[in-house]
Amino acid sequence: MSEERGARLAIMVAYYVDEALWPMVSIHLDRIARHTTMPFTIYGAAIRMQPAMRRRLEERGVVVAPTEGLKTASVRAEHAHALEVARRRALEDGPTLFVTLHQDSFPIVDGWDSRLSAQLDAGAAFAAIVPYSYNACKFWGRAWQDRAVPFYADELNNDAAAREAFVAAHPGLDPVDNGAGWVKAATDAGLRWEGITARGALIWGDVLHLVSATTATHSTSAPAVIPAPLRGIRRFINPLMLRLPGPWREWIRSTLRAPFRERQRVVHRGGGSFDVSTKREAIDRLIADPEGFVAGCLSEAAPATTQGAT
């Protein structure tokens, strides 16, 4: 029997929303409502969010899960922990299907959820962006949920030898942002997972993703222009930056990155490239003309496909 019959979909997102990003998040919420065909609830983990922003999310129907005390040394690990908080809250309401998105990823085609559900009906344990089993769009049902595989793969991150061995055996998978943990669990159980493939620089399957701070999760970088010593200290600076007010973060980032901006590009394994220095411009173009921006991305995209990842 199809998992979709009588389905209730839990959409889980970690939100780092400030005033500057609210228009983008509002579009993300609009597109979810517009293109999702089954009953759904959005469960958001609010990270260092001002009360006014939290109220805006709640007014849009988002069930906001508290993340007080959520602090890690890694922004990506923090994001994974936040998704786990949102999932635990979702489970209280008994959904039958689950999907993760990022605050800058959203569906752009009607029935995206039904097509992903069909992959489960065809025998996949879960469907996720390839090649990393990435959680900008990761979709699963109760059968996989009952395995209780955490988003934050503690068993891999706390055991360096296990992590190194697994990553060596599965090139390209991410042991921090739960991609490797999930793929390892599926592999160990002899299960198949379905890959959501790239259709262009910004589209995977039926989902558009603006590729924010976690760009490196699903792309390879051209030779870096930022000096190596500065790249090495970013992992210490990023957690501090995220604790600053939004306008301060934007000013510091733009000031520090300006000398290196010209040549900062990432090349996506699925095809196409995206200039990291123009992320702000991309957001501005989306906000100024959401319909035109999405239509332009779709006009350059290949037909939607999935691939059996294992």
Secondary structure as UniProt FT lines:
FT   TURN            3..6
FT   STRAND          9..15
FT   TURN            19..21
FT   HELIX           22..35
FT   STRAND          40..46
FT   HELIX           51..59
FT   TURN            60..61
FT   STRAND          63..65
FT   TURN            68..69
FT   HELIX           75..91
FT   TURN            92..93
FT   STRAND          97..101
FT   TURN            103..104
FT   STRAND          105..107
FT   TURN            110..111
FT   HELIX           112..121
FT   TURN            122..123
FT   STRAND          126..129
FT   TURN            130..133
FT   STRAND          134..141
FT   HELIX           142..145
FT   TURN            146..147
FT   HELIX           154..157
FT   HELIX           160..169
FT   TURN            171..172
FT   TURN            175..178
FT   HELIX           179..188
FT   TURN            189..190
FT   STRAND          194..196
FT   STRAND          203..204
FT   TURN            205..206
FT   STRAND          207..209
FT   TURN            213..214
FT   HELIX           215..218
FT   STRAND          219..221
FT   HELIX           228..241
FT   TURN            242..243
FT   HELIX           246..257
FT   HELIX           258..263
FT   STRAND          265..268
FT   TURN            269..270
FT   STRAND          273..275
FT   HELIX           276..278
FT   HELIX           279..288
FT   HELIX           290..299
FT   STRAND          306..308
//
